[in-house]
Amino acid sequence: MGTKNVEHLLSEGSGFSPLQKLLRHNANQRAWTDQLRAVLDNGLKYQVAVSNIKGPRLIVNCRSAGAATKLRFVAPDIIAKLTTLSAFCRVEEIVLNVLSSPDRGPTRKL
């Protein structure tokens, strides 16, 4: 892809281009994941990643059902700690996606 095409993708119209929106969301996911991991213990912090924040729902991807179960038990404490941060101020529940269990429903709501 040439430089001209990339510049076109980055400066499409007067609003944000789809690529800019995707890049911004990816940066948000990384920041949110870092903030979530900061309040988790070492055994759990590298088993989870934030997928999105949609209103009162924090959507978290877990590497295993075991990690999801552990997070489910500490969720009230985690929510209390995270809501002091501006990105998480409206979070009231955590929705868990277990990535390693394709035979089960992917979403567990807390």
C-alpha positions in Angstrom: 0.0 0.0 0.0 1.5 3.3 -1.0 1.9 6.4 1.1 -0.8 8.2 -0.8 -3.4 5.4 0.0 -2.5 5.4 3.7 -2.8 9.2 3.9 -6.2 8.9 2.2 -7.3 6.3 4.8 -6.1 8.5 7.7 -7.7 11.7 6.4 -11.0 10.6 5.0 -13.7 13.3 5.1 -14.1 15.8 7.9 -14.7 13.2 10.7 -12.6 10.3 11.8 -11.9 7.6 9.2 -12.7 4.0 9.9 -9.0 3.3 10.3 -8.6 6.2 12.8 -11.5 4.8 14.8 -10.0 1.3 14.8 -6.6 2.6 15.8 -8.1 4.7 18.6 -10.2 1.7 19.9 -7.1 -0.5 19.9 -5.2 2.1 21.9 -8.2 2.3 24.3 -8.2 -1.5 24.7 -4.6 -1.6 25.6 -5.0 1.2 28.2 -8.1 -0.4 29.7 -6.3 -3.8 29.9 -3.3 -2.2 31.6 -5.7 -0.5 34.1 -7.6 -3.7 34.8 -4.4 -5.7 35.2 -3.1 -3.2 37.7 -5.9 -4.1 40.2 -5.6 -7.9 39.7 -3.3 -10.4 41.4 -0.4 -11.9 39.5 -2.1 -15.2 38.9 -5.0 -13.6 37.0 -3.6 -10.4 35.4 -2.1 -12.0 32.3 -5.2 -14.3 31.8 -7.5 -11.4 30.9 -7.8 -8.5 28.4 -10.5 -5.8 28.0 -12.4 -6.0 24.8 -14.7 -3.0 25.2 -16.6 -0.8 27.6 -20.2 -0.4 26.5 -22.1 1.9 28.9 -22.3 0.0 32.3 -20.7 -3.2 30.9 -17.0 -3.9 31.0 -16.4 -6.7 28.4 -13.4 -8.9 29.3 -11.8 -11.7 27.3 -10.5 -14.6 29.5 -8.0 -17.2 28.3 -9.8 -20.0 30.2 -12.9 -20.8 32.1 -10.8 -21.0 35.2 -9.7 -17.4 34.8 -13.3 -16.4 34.2 -14.4 -18.1 37.4 -11.7 -16.4 39.4 -12.6 -13.1 38.0 -16.3 -13.7 38.6 -15.6 -14.1 42.3 -13.5 -10.9 42.7 -15.7 -8.9 40.3 -17.4 -6.7 42.9 -14.1 -5.7 44.4 -12.6 -5.1 40.9 -15.6 -2.9 39.9 -15.2 -0.9 43.1 -11.6 -0.3 42.4 -12.0 0.5 38.7 -14.9 2.9 39.0 -12.6 5.4 40.6 -10.9 5.7 37.2 -12.6 7.9 34.6 -12.7 5.3 31.8 -14.6 2.9 34.1 -16.7 5.4 36.1 -20.0 4.0 34.6 -19.1 0.3 34.9 -21.6 -1.7 36.9 -21.1 -5.2 35.6 -18.4 -7.4 33.9 -19.3 -9.5 30.9 -16.8 -12.4 30.4 -15.9 -14.0 27.1 -14.1 -17.3 27.5 -11.8 -17.6 24.5 -10.6 -21.1 24.9 -14.0 -22.8 25.1 -15.5 -22.8 21.6 -18.0 -25.5 22.5 -19.6 -23.4 25.2 -21.5 -20.1 24.8 -18.8 -17.4 24.6 -20.4 -14.9 27.0 -21.0 -15.1 30.8 -22.6 -12.1 32.4 -21.9 -11.1 36.0 
